[in-house]
C-alpha cells in the first residue's frame, strides 16, 4: 500500500484543483470600445439609476462610451474571466483588438476612501488602458472618480 500512495497524490491534487476551479464563476466578457479610442477605461459598478450590463448569449457586453467611463447598476462579478475586446464604429461594426498589444493594466479595485473605522467606501472600479505601450507610458494613471468618494 505504501508504494501506491505516491501514485495517488498527483491524482488527489488534480481533483482538488478541479474542484477549486469549478467553484469560481466564469465570466464571459465582451468589451466594445469606440473606434480609435486611446486611454484609460473605467467601469464603475453598483451605480443606482444606470443601466445594467447587457447579457447576450451568456456574455456580458460592456459598451464603453466615448468618455471611456461606463457607470452601471450591475454589481461586480469575481471569478475566472474570459475577455474579448473590440473596437466599434458608428455603424456598430466591430474589429477585434489585439489584447497583447493594445490592452494594459487590467484590474479591479474597491473604493479609494477609507472611513474612520478602516472600512473601504466607494464602489468597485474596473480599469484598463487601451493603446500601445508607448501611449500607456505617456498617459498618467487614472484617478479614482472624486464624485464617488463618500
LUMZAKE-666169 format. One line per field, with one value per residue: residue in one letter; x, y, z of N, C-alpha, C, O in turn. Coordinates in pm, whole numbers, m for minus. Example, Ala and Ser with C-alpha at 12.3 -4.5 7.8 and 13.67 -1.06 7.14 Angstrom:
2
res (a_s)
n_X (1319_1285)
n_Y (m569_m225)
n_Z (780_708)
ca_X (1230_1367)
ca_Y (m450_m106)
ca_Z (780_714)
c_X (1320_1290)
c_Y (m330_3)
c_Z (780_787)
o_X (1424_1341)
o_Y (m332_114)
o_Z (846_804)
//
This chain:
150
res (x_x_x_x_x_x_x_x_x_x_x_x_x_x_x_x_x_x_x_x_x_x_x_x_x_x_x_x_x_x_x_x_x_x_x_x_x_x_x_x_x_x_x_x_x_x_x_x_x_x_x_x_x_x_x_x_x_x_x_x_x_x_x_x_x_x_x_x_x_x_x_x_x_x_x_x_x_x_x_x_x_x_x_x_x_x_x_x_x_x_x_x_x_x_x_x_x_x_x_x_x_x_x_x_x_x_x_x_x_x_x_x_x_x_x_x_x_x_x_x_x_x_x_x_x_x_x_x_x_x_x_x_x_x_x_x_x_x_x_x_x_x_x_x_x_x_x_x_x_x)
n_X (82_198_365_191_79_235_160_m106_m114_m64_m305_m498_m432_m483_m759_m846_m769_m932_m1186_m1167_m1136_m1377_m1554_m1541_m1704_m1726_m1669_m1783_m1683_m1737_m1591_m1678_m1533_m1501_m1415_m1077_m1021_m805_m667_m745_m991_m1272_m1484_m1757_m1912_m2232_m2397_m2664_m2951_m2836_m2794_m2807_m2542_m2552_m2658_m2584_m2636_m2516_m2295_m2141_m2188_m2007_m2047_m1853_m1858_m1772_m1636_m1493_m1568_m1779_m2071_m2256_m2542_m2505_m2371_m2026_m1869_m1684_m1430_m1311_m1220_m1304_m1211_m1294_m1203_m1314_m1307_m1559_m1757_m1945_m2147_m2182_m2011_m1764_m1424_m1176_m957_m611_m518_m273_m111_m256_m413_m377_m275_m505_m732_m924_m1059_m1149_m1331_m1159_m1173_m1138_m1304_m1327_m1332_m1184_m1306_m1346_m1478_m1697_m1765_m1682_m1430_m1338_m1053_m871_m617_m629_m441_m108_205_381_201_70_278_302_76_m91_m174_m516_m726_m913_m1258_m1353_m1609_m1731_m1644_m1718)
n_Y (m119_125_178_248_487_725_738_809_1062_1279_1253_1308_1574_1693_1651_1813_2066_2088_2090_2327_2516_2488_2598_2870_3128_3153_3426_3555_3800_4074_4353_4650_4903_5244_5322_5391_5481_5583_5546_5542_5316_5314_5126_5154_5011_4914_5146_5336_5404_5378_5189_4828_4591_4460_4134_3889_3594_3456_3613_3895_4218_4497_4814_5066_5414_5717_5876_5699_5616_5406_5374_5154_4977_4720_4476_4401_4111_3847_3609_3356_3495_3543_3735_3947_4195_4463_4712_4944_5099_5381_5250_5028_4822_4580_4539_4319_4362_4346_4198_4154_4357_4596_4622_4704_4688_4586_4576_4536_4725_4827_5103_5415_5554_5556_5501_5621_5389_5218_5093_5028_5255_5347_5265_4966_4977_4901_4895_4957_5004_5124_5106_5155_5035_5253_5469_5419_5464_5736_5837_5944_5753_5674_5869_5783_5825_6130_6220_5995_5940_5892)
n_Z (0_72_m145_m349_m273_m347_m616_m608_m497_m689_m835_m642_m583_m833_m849_m636_m731_m959_m839_m690_m896_m1030_m856_m880_m1054_m1403_m1605_m1902_m2094_m2309_m2439_m2582_m2751_m2836_m3172_m3254_m2998_m2741_m2430_m2074_m1957_m1751_m1553_m1358_m1095_m940_m947_m881_m1080_m1327_m1633_m1637_m1713_m2036_m2134_m2365_m2525_m2307_m2252_m2097_m2204_m2245_m2333_m2406_m2359_m2548_m2364_m2212_m1965_m1800_m1628_m1428_m1302_m1237_m1017_m936_m1072_m953_m1028_m1257_m1564_m1901_m2149_m2425_m2659_m2856_m3112_m3198_m3455_m3593_m3732_m3587_m3652_m3579_m3477_m3391_m3112_m3061_m2784_m2652_m2753_m2724_m2488_m2155_m1808_m1676_m1421_m1113_m855_m519_m367_m305_m73_278_575_922_1075_929_719_374_147_m119_m462_m654_m901_m1225_m1429_m1731_m1980_m2309_m2589_m2723_m2579_m2563_m2571_m2332_m2148_m2175_m2064_m1781_m1483_m1413_m1199_m907_m945_m820_m752_m658_m408_m65)
ca_X (0_286_422_89_45_291_86_m237_m100_m94_m447_m572_m406_m556_m902_m866_m758_m1052_m1297_m1147_m1163_m1518_m1635_m1540_m1787_m1656_m1732_m1755_m1699_m1700_m1579_m1690_m1463_m1514_m1307_m964_m1008_m679_m674_m795_m1133_m1315_m1619_m1792_m2022_m2328_m2440_m2810_m3001_m2768_m2835_m2725_m2464_m2632_m2613_m2625_m2583_m2432_m2180_m2161_m2147_m1974_m2033_m1783_m1887_m1657_m1564_m1412_m1621_m1909_m2133_m2357_m2606_m2465_m2261_m1908_m1862_m1547_m1410_m1231_m1276_m1263_m1242_m1270_m1206_m1340_m1342_m1683_m1770_m2079_m2244_m2175_m1920_m1664_m1292_m1110_m837_m503_m507_m131_m52_m336_m484_m275_m310_m643_m750_m1047_m1030_m1256_m1324_m1034_m1197_m1142_m1363_m1252_m1322_m1098_m1386_m1332_m1604_m1695_m1792_m1574_m1398_m1252_m979_m770_m570_m638_m340_22_290_431_90_49_385_283_m55_m92_m274_m641_m763_m1044_m1352_m1372_m1751_m1777_m1596_m1824)
ca_Y (0_241_206_306_620_831_745_871_1202_1371_1244_1380_1716_1733_1656_1932_2183_2093_2131_2468_2595_2480_2676_3008_3153_3201_3541_3575_3944_4138_4498_4723_5028_5330_5316_5483_5526_5559_5599_5454_5284_5287_5072_5180_4920_4945_5285_5346_5488_5349_5062_4709_4540_4371_3996_3833_3458_3419_3703_4031_4311_4629_4912_5180_5540_5797_5930_5594_5586_5338_5351_5051_4933_4580_4454_4337_3965_3797_3472_3342_3581_3525_3866_3982_4339_4503_4849_4955_5227_5439_5153_4913_4717_4551_4491_4263_4431_4258_4219_4159_4483_4716_4627_4702_4730_4548_4540_4577_4766_4889_5247_5468_5624_5470_5577_5618_5252_5140_5030_5089_5308_5379_5148_4897_5033_4820_4984_4904_5102_5086_5176_5089_5052_5391_5556_5394_5530_5881_5870_5922_5660_5744_5893_5732_5937_6204_6232_5869_5930_5922)
ca_Z (0_77_m277_m436_m225_m432_m742_m585_m455_m801_m870_m539_m604_m954_m813_m554_m819_m1042_m754_m659_m1017_m1067_m763_m926_m1170_m1522_m1667_m2043_m2110_m2434_m2423_m2708_m2727_m2954_m3272_m3237_m2859_m2671_m2294_m1969_m1948_m1615_m1539_m1219_m1063_m832_m958_m894_m1187_m1454_m1693_m1608_m1825_m2122_m2150_m2493_m2541_m2194_m2239_m2051_m2310_m2191_m2440_m2347_m2430_m2594_m2248_m2151_m1831_m1805_m1498_m1439_m1178_m1216_m920_m994_m1063_m939_m1074_m1377_m1667_m2040_m2205_m2564_m2677_m2994_m3146_m3275_m3525_m3596_m3786_m3496_m3700_m3476_m3517_m3273_m3065_m3019_m2640_m2612_m2797_m2704_m2360_m2050_m1673_m1645_m1281_m1046_m718_m442_m348_m253_52_396_684_1048_1128_840_614_242_95_m261_m545_m723_m1033_m1311_m1518_m1823_m2077_m2450_m2665_m2728_m2460_m2565_m2531_m2189_m2074_m2185_m2010_m1635_m1430_m1384_m1060_m868_m966_m696_m720_m599_m270_34)
c_X (86_340_320_53_106_219_m47_m228_m124_m241_m533_m555_m483_m705_m932_m861_m884_m1174_m1286_m1180_m1310_m1605_m1637_m1626_m1701_m1735_m1688_m1787_m1654_m1704_m1581_m1641_m1474_m1390_m1205_m949_m870_m692_m725_m945_m1162_m1460_m1652_m1921_m2111_m2373_m2590_m2846_m2933_m2808_m2747_m2645_m2552_m2571_m2672_m2557_m2483_m2309_m2225_m2106_m2131_m1954_m1978_m1816_m1758_m1573_m1469_m1460_m1762_m1956_m2247_m2416_m2568_m2357_m2145_m1918_m1716_m1543_m1320_m1298_m1216_m1308_m1207_m1286_m1222_m1354_m1477_m1691_m1915_m2186_m2246_m2097_m1809_m1535_m1220_m981_m736_m473_m361_m66_m125_m412_m381_m337_m450_m653_m884_m1010_m1150_m1233_m1196_m1051_m1204_m1197_m1283_m1240_m1239_m1174_m1367_m1469_m1587_m1711_m1666_m1556_m1302_m1183_m889_m737_m581_m538_m210_97_341_322_60_153_370_149_m55_m199_m400_m660_m894_m1143_m1391_m1519_m1806_m1732_m1709_m1771)
c_Y (126_275_268_450_732_844_818_1019_1298_1368_1320_1530_1768_1745_1780_2060_2197_2137_2280_2556_2596_2562_2824_3021_3203_3315_3549_3721_3991_4289_4563_4866_5115_5324_5426_5537_5488_5623_5496_5437_5256_5239_5079_5103_4975_5090_5292_5440_5467_5211_4947_4671_4444_4233_3942_3697_3421_3506_3837_4125_4450_4724_5040_5306_5612_5851_5828_5554_5529_5316_5251_5016_4789_4572_4383_4186_3925_3653_3470_3422_3549_3650_3876_4133_4370_4654_4843_5092_5273_5347_5025_4796_4702_4498_4446_4339_4325_4287_4234_4293_4607_4725_4608_4738_4696_4504_4591_4612_4828_5037_5292_5535_5523_5553_5557_5479_5162_5070_5105_5132_5342_5252_5087_4956_4937_4915_4905_5014_5043_5171_5099_5109_5196_5488_5542_5470_5682_5927_5844_5820_5737_5764_5822_5846_6005_6208_6105_5854_5967_6015)
c_Z (0_m60_m371_m397_m311_m567_m726_m548_m572_m842_m768_m557_m726_m923_m730_m638_m905_m961_m722_m779_m1053_m974_m801_m1050_m1285_m1583_m1813_m2072_m2247_m2411_m2560_m2683_m2853_m3043_m3247_m3094_m2806_m2534_m2196_m1981_m1801_m1619_m1390_m1189_m952_m832_m983_m1008_m1321_m1503_m1646_m1732_m1904_m2123_m2279_m2507_m2431_m2174_m2182_m2159_m2249_m2310_m2379_m2426_m2468_m2479_m2186_m2013_m1846_m1662_m1519_m1303_m1144_m1108_m989_m974_m1054_m985_m1195_m1488_m1803_m2115_m2352_m2576_m2825_m3002_m3218_m3339_m3522_m3650_m3704_m3554_m3597_m3537_m3391_m3242_m3022_m2872_m2597_m2646_m2747_m2571_m2248_m1915_m1629_m1500_m1228_m903_m651_m429_m279_m117_167_511_813_1109_1037_728_482_194_m52_m343_m606_m862_m1103_m1407_m1611_m1923_m2217_m2526_m2662_m2596_m2450_m2520_m2382_m2106_m2073_m2130_m1860_m1595_m1397_m1234_m1032_m881_m835_m655_m654_m454_m175_139)
o_X (52_359_359_2_35_219_m95_m325_m201_m296_m629_m651_m540_m769_m1033_m941_m935_m1256_m1386_m1244_m1361_m1719_m1727_m1622_m1612_m1855_m1568_m1903_m1547_m1806_m1496_m1700_m1457_m1276_m1242_m871_m824_m724_m746_m1018_m1086_m1546_m1585_m2025_m2074_m2386_m2637_m2781_m2969_m2850_m2628_m2677_m2618_m2450_m2793_m2434_m2379_m2226_m2333_m1990_m2228_m1853_m2049_m1803_m1649_m1452_m1375_m1401_m1852_m1890_m2324_m2348_m2595_m2263_m2164_m1969_m1634_m1644_m1261_m1420_m1096_m1426_m1107_m1372_m1154_m1408_m1505_m1638_m1998_m2304_m2303_m2114_m1766_m1537_m1203_m906_m771_m411_m330_26_m63_m471_m308_m437_m510_m589_m947_m937_m1242_m1131_m1134_m952_m1267_m1145_m1183_m1148_m1224_m1114_m1370_m1565_m1476_m1674_m1559_m1653_m1200_m1246_m837_m817_m547_m548_m202_56_344_348_30_119_418_112_m22_m300_m394_m615_m976_m1115_m1454_m1551_m1917_m1778_m1786_m1844)
o_Y (224_393_335_525_827_952_883_1092_1393_1472_1388_1606_1877_1840_1846_2151_2307_2214_2351_2660_2697_2593_2896_2937_3286_3302_3551_3761_3953_4345_4534_4940_5064_5321_5540_5629_5376_5742_5379_5531_5185_5303_5018_5128_5068_5151_5258_5542_5532_5126_4966_4714_4358_4216_3947_3688_3361_3476_3886_4111_4512_4714_5113_5306_5574_5870_5865_5466_5595_5248_5262_5025_4742_4651_4314_4139_3964_3583_3572_3416_3530_3668_3822_4192_4312_4717_4747_5190_5210_5363_4924_4682_4800_4423_4523_4375_4228_4388_4319_4337_4712_4830_4509_4809_4771_4407_4677_4538_4876_5091_5216_5570_5418_5660_5485_5453_5043_4997_5228_5055_5362_5144_5149_4983_4898_5006_4799_5104_4927_5294_4989_5190_5253_5578_5640_5532_5749_6044_5734_5804_5854_5683_5804_5956_5944_6201_6107_5763_6060_6052)
o_Z (m66_m90_m466_m480_m344_m626_m819_m565_m555_m879_m805_m547_m721_m968_m752_m617_m921_m1011_m728_m764_m1101_m1008_m758_m1140_m1265_m1609_m1842_m2075_m2296_m2370_m2645_m2604_m2964_m2995_m3221_m3072_m2825_m2523_m2230_m2011_m1735_m1679_m1308_m1250_m880_m725_m1092_m1029_m1419_m1425_m1618_m1843_m1846_m2115_m2300_m2503_m2459_m2088_m2214_m2199_m2207_m2380_m2308_m2548_m2426_m2494_m2115_m1951_m1898_m1584_m1614_m1201_m1033_m1108_m1089_m872_m1137_m980_m1232_m1504_m1818_m2141_m2399_m2511_m2909_m2911_m3290_m3285_m3456_m3618_m3746_m3509_m3535_m3635_m3297_m3332_m2955_m2840_m2514_m2577_m2729_m2544_m2247_m1907_m1552_m1460_m1288_m837_m718_m472_m204_m53_154_542_814_1186_1064_650_478_200_m102_m298_m610_m932_m1048_m1462_m1574_m1948_m2239_m2528_m2606_m2513_m2342_m2440_m2314_m2005_m1982_m2146_m1816_m1663_m1358_m1153_m1122_m832_m749_m537_m600_m385_m201_231)
//
